Amino acid sequence: MAESSLYERLGGVFAIAAVVDKFSDALIHNPIVGQESSNPALREWHTNNLGRLPGLKFMRTLWVCNVSGGPFEYEATKPGTTTLGLEEAHREFKITPAEFDEVAAELARALNSFDVPHEETEEVLAAFAAHKSEVTEGSMATA
């Protein structure tokens, strides 16, 4: 018998979308990466661009579904040099490694709030962490 994919073990698209919804809303109020962030680009986005949040939640849901082995394809809105194109979508935000880590911590909190088992949580966080260098590329360019 084949082992279930991470997508299946997470509960599929509806369960993933619920986690992404909670995670995305929590980021807005996170003091490190949200509306009170010391990073002006993140503060601006989380204050003045919330009309785009539903689309971002959709894209984040597609991304998690895709990297977890689900039947959905994520395609970057700003294609970059990597498969997922995350560097171009995040470059303008100049996200630092510490800010990336805080976003990961918020993702872990969202997964935990839905009682996602430890093994699956670790797999999702590992998939997220695998793209740290892409997401933080913009901050490295100014370092």
Secondary structure, DSSP 4 states (H G I P E B T S, - for coil): -PPPPHHHHHTHHHHHHHHHHHHHHHHHH-TTTSTT-SSHHHHHHHHH-GGGHHHHHHHHHHHHHHHTT-S-----SS--SSSS-HHHHHGGGT--HHHHHHHHHHHHHHHHHTT--HHHHHHHHHHHHTTHHHHTHHHHHT-
